[in-house]
Amino acid sequence: MPGLDRPRHSRTGSTPVPAGAVAGRRASRSLVDLWRRLTPRDYTIGDLLDDHGVLTTSQLTSVLFSSPVTCAHRLQALRRIGFVTGFGRNRPGAPHPMCWMAGELAARAAAIARDEPAPAAKAVRARQERLMQSRALDHLLGVNGFFMNLLAHTRTQPGTALTRWWPERQATQAFGQRVHPDGAGVWREDGRSAGFFTEYDRGTEPQARLLSKLDAYRRLRAAGGPGWVVLLVFTQPGREANLHHLLDGQNLMVPVATTCLPAGGDPAGPVWRIAGVLGRHRLAGLPGTGGEPGPLNPGLDEAAPPLWRLSGGTP
């Protein structure tokens, strides 16, 4: 496959899979057999897909590649060896982005790195089928796009880092099942780290539902959880404006900030409207407190950032 023999766009400088190395050959099922062919960037792709389910070619390009063509070629090469798998969205009258999921090899590599038992091939296939058929797929892609845009920001802005990205299930477990955010993270900028919860709104549920979610964050805070800012990410400007009208004059007890970003917008920039405060603010300038770590407060530990393989860290 043209372009894979020279790592012109490799973030790590490692040698990618040669174009002819897998063509016409049955996919290997052993990570040991592939150790010379897989780069830290490949494993990072696998980690992201295993942790977060589904990512598009454009999302992976924004964080790990300099060219969508190079990204697409690389993903196709990884698919041929069973490391990832992909599918095109079938949405009449709408764009059909190519979506990618962890293959059996990527799922095994991610589990081994966490010192967990490798999943069975049957379990990996079942998860792939659930993701492909999920009614919440558009929502998941929106949430993942938000976090991938933060990672993309760090590529060009020194001093910034997304040092934690927890998907819904992991975040829910970390906070004792008391809140169910779409994601949670820790953002670091100029030496200061701050945690946040993310709620992604596609306009498919009553706004009373959003207000009830804020009640859960208030109860978490009162029970000893952190005072992290709750980020409400809207896709419709009218929904954002109406929520602020509903929040006007309320004693929230936890900081709340909203934005309505276009596709590919930068969530680290001055796009956040704080409840009860005029103007737009940067993510790093939003209010919030970490509090003391405890049973309902995991703290701001940076031991497992999303791109740890590229920095030579540990999971």
N, C-alpha and C positions, 0 to 999 in steps of 0.2 A: 504494500500500500504506500503510495508516494508520501513523502514527508515524515515518515516514522523512523527513518534511519539516522536522521540528524536531530538532536535535541535542541533545536533553535529556540523553542518556546518553553523548555523545561524550567520550572521554578527551582529545581534542585540541582540541575546540571548532570543528573544521572542518565545513563544510556537507556532509552526506551526499548520496547519490544521491536526487534527488526521486522520489517514488513513481511519477509518471507519465512519468518520463524514458525508461524502457526498456520499459514495458508496450506490447505489441502491435508492437514493432519488432524487426527481426532483430538479433541480437547483433553488436556491432561487434568487429572483429578488430584494431583499432589502439589502442595505448596513447595515441597522440597525440590521437585522437578523444575519449578519456575523461579527459583530464587535468583538466578542471574537475569531474568527477564523483567521482574517486577521492581519498580522504583519506589522510593518513599512517596512520591506523588500518587502513584497507583494505589498504594495502601491507604493513603489519605482519602482518595475517592471511595474506596471500599468502606472505610470507617464512617464517612459522612452518610453514605447510603444505608449502611447497617443501622446507624443510630437514628436516622431521620426518615427512612422509608423511601422517599421518591424525590429526585432532583432532576431538573431539566438540563439539557445541553448548555443553554445560555447561562444558567445559574452556576454550573461547574466551570464554564469558561471564565466568568467574572472573577472567580477566586483563584483558579489554578492554571489558567492558560492565557496566552496573549492573542490567540486566534480561534474563532469558533470552528474553522475547518480542521485545525490541528486537534482540537478537543474532540470533534466528532470522529476523526480517524482513530484517535487513541482509544476512545470508548468502543468503537467497533472491533479493534484488535483485542481489547480486554473481554469483549463479549465472546469472541471466537474461542477463547481458552476457558470460558466458564467463570470468569471472575465477576462480571456484571451481566445483567440482562436488561433489555430495553423494550419499550413499546411506544407506538405513536397514538396520541389521543384521537379518538374518533368523535369529533364534535361538529356536526354539519353547520356550516355557516360561521365557524369560529376557527382561530388558528389551531394547528395540530402540532404542538411542541413535542419533541422527542423526550420521553421520560425514562429515567434509569433507576434500577433497583439493584441491591446487592445480590450477586450470584452466590452459589454454594461456596466457592473459594473465598470470596470477600467476607461472607458471614463467618466462615471458619477462622480466617485470619483475625477478624475483629474480636471474636470470642477468645481466641488463644492469647491475644494481647492483653485482655482483661483478666486472664487466668481463670477463664470459665470453660466448661465443657463445650466442645464444638457442636453446633446444632446438626441434627440429621437432615439429609437431603430432602426428605419428605416435608419436614417442618419449614425449610427454606422455601420450597415450592408453594406450600400452603400460604405462607405470608405474602409471597409475590401475588398470588391470585386474589387474596383479600385486598391488597393495595390497589390492584388494577381495577377491581370491581367496586371499590369503596365510593359511596355517595359523598363522602367528605374529601375526595381527592383534590378538588379545586381549593378547598380550605387549607388542606395540608400543604399544597404547593405555595399558597400565599404566605403561610407562616414561615415555611422554609425559605422563601424568597426574601422575607424581611431579614432573617439572620444571615443569609448569604450576602445580602447587600452590606451588612455591617462588616463581614469578613472582607468583602471587596474594598471597602473604604480603607482598611488597614494596609492594603497593598501599596497605596500611594501616600499614606499619611503617617510618617514616623511618629512614634510615641503613642500610637493607638493600638489597641488589641481587644479582641473578644476572647476573654480567657476562660469563659464557660458558656456552653450552649446545651441546655437540658431540654429534651422534647417533653411533651405533655406527661407521658407515663412516669418518666424519671423525676420530673419536677413534683408531680403529685405525691409520689412516694417520699421524696425528701422533706416535704412539709406535712407529713402525717395524714395525708388524705383530706386535709382541711380546705385546701384550695385546688382548683383544677385548671391552671393556666395553660394556654396553648404552647407556651414555652417559657423558660426562665434563663437568664444569663447574667454574666458579670462583664461590665465594660470598663476598660482601663484607658485613661487618657492623661498624659503628662504626669504620670506617677500616682494618680488617684484612681482607685477602683470603687465601683458602685454596682450593686445588684439591681435587677429589674425583673418584673413579670410582664409577659406579653399576652394580650387578648386581641385576636384578629377578627374584625367584623366585616362580613361580606353583605350585610343588610338582609340576612335571611331569618332573623329572629327579632321579636319585639325588644325595644330598648329597655323595657322593664327587666328583661333578662340580664342585660349588662349591669343594671343597677344592683340586681341581686348578687351578681358576682362580686361587686365591690363590698357588699356586706360580709362575704366570706373572708376577704382580705383584712377587713377591720377586726373580725373575730380572731384571725390568725395573729395579728399584731397584739391584741389584748392578751392572748394566751402565751406570749413570749416569742413570737415569730419576728422576723426583721421588718423594719419600716421601709422596705424597698418601694420604689415608685412603680405604679401600675401603668403600663403603656397600653393605650387603646389605639389600635391601628385601623383606620377606616378606609374603605374604598369609595365612599360617597360623601362629598363635602356636606351635604344637607344633614346627614346622620351625625356628623361631628358637631355641627352647630347646634342641633337640637339637644344633644346630650349635655352640652355646656349649659344650655337653658335649664335643663332638668336639675343639674348639679348646683346651680346658682344658690348661694346661701346655705348649703348643707355643710355640716361638720363631718368631713370625710374621715378624719383620723389617719388616713394614709395618703401619701401624695399620688395624684392622678395626672397624667399628661396624655394628650391626644395628638394625632396627626392624620392627614389624608394624603398619602404619597402616590404619585404616579408609578407605573411599572418601572423598576430600575432606579427609583428615587433613593437619595442618600439619607438613611435614618439617623446618621450621626450628626447631621448638620442642624441649622437653626430652623427646625420644622415643627417643634413641639409646643403645643399650647397647654399651659399648666392651668388646672381648674382654679378659678378665682384670681388669676394673674393675667395681666395684659401682655401682648406681644408673643413672639415665638422664640424658643430657646434651643440651644444645642443639647444633645443627649447628655454630654458631660456636665452640663450646668443644671440639670434637673435636681430637685430636692430628693431627699431620701436618707435613711440612716441604716447602718448595718446591724447595730446592736451586738450583744454578746452571743457567741455561738452556744447552742444548746439543742435539746431534742427537736425543737421546731425551727431552729435557725442553723443552717449548714455553714454559715460564714462565707468568706470570700476566697476560699482556697483556690489556687491556680495550678493545681497539680496535673490536671488533665485538660489542657486547652484543645479546641477542635483540630488544630493543625499541629499537634504535638510531634508527629512523625517528621515534619519538615524542619523542625528546630532541634531535633536530636534529643527531645525530652522523653518522659516516661508517661504511660497512661495512668 
